[in-house]
Amino acid sequence: MAWKKTALAWIAGLTLAAGSLTAVAQQAGTQFVGITGYRVGPYGANGAAFFGGFTDYLQLVNARDGGINGVKLSWEECETEYNTAKGVECYERLKARADTGPTAIHPMSTGITYALLDKAPADQVPLITFGYGRTDATDGRVFPWVFPLMSNYWDAATAIIKFIADKEGGEGGLKGKKIVLLYHDSAYGKEPHAVLEAEAKRRGFDLEMIPVPHPGNEQQSQWLQIRRIRPDWVILWGWGVMNATAIQTAQKVGFPRDRMVGNWWAGSEIDTEAAGPAAKGYYAASLNLAGKKFPVVQDIEKIVYGKLNVGGDPKLIGTVLWNRGVAAAMFTLEAVRTAQAKYGKKPMNGAQVRWGLEHLDLSAKRLQKLGFGAMLPPIKVSCENHGGSGEVRFQQWDGSAWQAASDWMKGDSALVHRMIEESAAKYAAEKGIKPACLGG
Amino acid sequence: MLYREAGQFKTSYRADQQIFPILQDRIGMLVLGFVALVGVPLVASEYWLTAILIPLLVFSLAAIGLNILTGYAGQLSLGTAAFMAVGAVATYNFQLRVPGIPILVSFLLGGGTAAAVGAVFGLPSLRIKGFYLAVATLAAQFFIPWLLVKVSWFSNDSASGVITTQPVEILGFTFDTPLRKYLFALVVVSVLALVAKNLVRSHIGRAWMAVRDMDVAAEVIGIRIVRTKLVAFAVSSFYCGIAGALYAFAYLGSVETDGFNLDLSFRILFMIIIGGVGSILGSFLGAAFITLLPILLDVALTEGATALGLQLPSGMTSMVQLVVFGALIIFFLIVEPLGLARLWQIAKEKLRLWPFPH
């Protein structure tokens, strides 16, 4: 049985090889960006778009600008398959790759975010959670290393209510109306409950919350229930296949799609294209606009996909999640640039990037200059507010593409702010953290 | 030549009943223990501790738990991850809600809660067997995570349902660094593995094996089937519960109920199938195979591609890794259907004769 021996010897050899290989360093003098991404597994389609945009932007900055202030970028993507244990393994691996650490980590998964929450401060690695993760981490005095940039779920929920109120004739327009929240029956789907209940009480509308069990590809009974309730609006808080099914079933029971508003995980082309013509008129809150009309997108198409030909799937360019990936990469790099202004033009370590994130100031003018234009709202981060604007923009599906349906707008930020502070204080007490701002 | 027991005489029952009757094995275990306790802390990097060794220990413990139930008592279960979730959440809640409770007591109570839940879900085993029982335990796998998400009391009303665990502190000493967490996990797993080894050699273990091999015959010779099966479920779930608590407290630092899914149950089942059904050593070998091999392949592929100057599309290595991993599982099952533990046993028998096999 010689082949058996050969195979066993091979395995033994591989084991030894891997042990010696785990500590390969980055290219010297570059800003190393560690990426914990996923392009396979159950959410591979979402990850492929997001991380495709992310790496394309890094390629663009290297090719077009020669890095950040002359510091070239290097990066490595480690596949997590959206699995928390694998995410932690990737994080540990990437952390050790460079002396300056992995710059900043975008976990892109609630589970991985939570698992890294305690590790990040100890390792001095900033976490950027762009539209997911722990909402109360917006309080930077309790969570100095976590940056839920732009908006969180509670911002989104109150903004959706405000959007609906505007459609119903302003501030008092919701009195006596009926709104149904159709949510994914998981921790994620329960996130907006408390905020919506507070809003229902304040604005005087009836709120019904109907769960859809995972994965949500059968919603006949839920929609029959909705038909009995006869709501004025339906808020869709879904994920994956549940979104398209909800839109299609709404058509089947005759509920108007232009009375349905989704959140940003229920508002990508993946959802509406799967729903087909039924999706026409459907609204969704969005963190960023879709489309190819922004100069940065055109640059990527021209340079990364055209001249260099190192891009990913060209079909993804300009989709909601791809654009979000480009924006996420931009946040990381702009934090590095901000930090460089203080610490000098060399690769920045975790603590310096953290300082850069906390002093990130992306004004409308700056966004224009970076080529993002109206894709994102202006963002100003501070120690007290690690989120930024809290603004979302509504888009409507016209049957073939997303069209902006509102300006950047804020929900009830006073309410959200109060709830964040309460929740963060509770966490600080539980963990024995003394809330304070970290300096440079 | 080195591995011969010639000249080692056993003169008492005590000597005859040792776990490791051969001197070389005892020395080997001592060396292994020394390496794990002293050698590893001296040389292991943080990556090795947090990403490889701690999960390895945790999954070994879970595999021991399942092996007790499936390997020794012959009751197929697909609810391992659910019992781990019970252990993790229960430990968290005991620590949170009982003021001043020592963490080790919380661990024991967490394991005890898992044992109670396991015994309840073990009730169907009194009537149904084999694959039908597997389907019944599948109910636990669906029901428990659903319940833990549904009732937000379990996660202390955390908005996202994910729990952050409390620090592990024993007599004023905090296990906070990766090295300390590793040592904590090592001690817990070693003690429990020793207990398990002795348990399966005792009358309880013999009763389990009798039930596994033929329950009617076992009943005829006076073994109480009901109690034996329920004890197996309880002990197994206790081990899984402690493994779950370690997973939360020493490994990830958080509990996400969705992480304890059917996929994890299957992974642990594969661990014992590959490692060796009905073997404590096999639980460790199987856990090592299933947790380490994907990482190894991933690292080897990434580094190999870089060394050869290839720019692999991201996600590609993951696909290749899955294919190779699957092929290796099939390879091992063909070479040795009884698992890695059996392979090790054969190697030992060969070593006894080596280098003069005739």
Chai-1 contact restraints between the chains, C-beta under 6 A:
chainA,res_idxA,chainB,res_idxB,connection_type,confidence,min_distance_angstrom,max_distance_angstrom,comment,restraint_id
A,K4,B,V335,contact,1.0,0.0,6.0,A-B,restraint_1
A,L14,B,A300,contact,1.0,0.0,6.0,A-B,restraint_2
A,A18,B,L296,contact,1.0,0.0,6.0,A-B,restraint_3
A,A18,B,V299,contact,1.0,0.0,6.0,A-B,restraint_4
A,A18,B,A300,contact,1.0,0.0,6.0,A-B,restraint_5
A,L21,B,V299,contact,1.0,0.0,6.0,A-B,restraint_6
A,L21,B,E303,contact,1.0,0.0,6.0,A-B,restraint_7
A,R39,B,S314,contact,1.0,0.0,6.0,A-B,restraint_8
A,R39,B,G315,contact,1.0,0.0,6.0,A-B,restraint_9
A,V40,B,G315,contact,1.0,0.0,6.0,A-B,restraint_10
A,V40,B,S318,contact,1.0,0.0,6.0,A-B,restraint_11
A,E77,B,S314,contact,1.0,0.0,6.0,A-B,restraint_12
A,E79,B,S318,contact,1.0,0.0,6.0,A-B,restraint_13
A,T84,B,G259,contact,1.0,0.0,6.0,A-B,restraint_14
A,E89,B,A51,contact,1.0,0.0,6.0,A-B,restraint_15
A,E92,B,Y47,contact,1.0,0.0,6.0,A-B,restraint_16
A,E92,B,T50,contact,1.0,0.0,6.0,A-B,restraint_17
A,E92,B,A51,contact,1.0,0.0,6.0,A-B,restraint_18
A,A96,B,Y47,contact,1.0,0.0,6.0,A-B,restraint_19
A,T110,B,S160,contact,1.0,0.0,6.0,A-B,restraint_20
A,G111,B,E256,contact,1.0,0.0,6.0,A-B,restraint_21
A,G111,B,G259,contact,1.0,0.0,6.0,A-B,restraint_22
A,Y114,B,V162,contact,1.0,0.0,6.0,A-B,restraint_23
A,Y114,B,S254,contact,1.0,0.0,6.0,A-B,restraint_24
A,A115,B,L252,contact,1.0,0.0,6.0,A-B,restraint_25
A,A115,B,S254,contact,1.0,0.0,6.0,A-B,restraint_26
A,D118,B,G253,contact,1.0,0.0,6.0,A-B,restraint_27
A,A187,B,V149,contact,1.0,0.0,6.0,A-B,restraint_28
A,A187,B,S160,contact,1.0,0.0,6.0,A-B,restraint_29
A,A187,B,G161,contact,1.0,0.0,6.0,A-B,restraint_30
A,E191,B,A159,contact,1.0,0.0,6.0,A-B,restraint_31
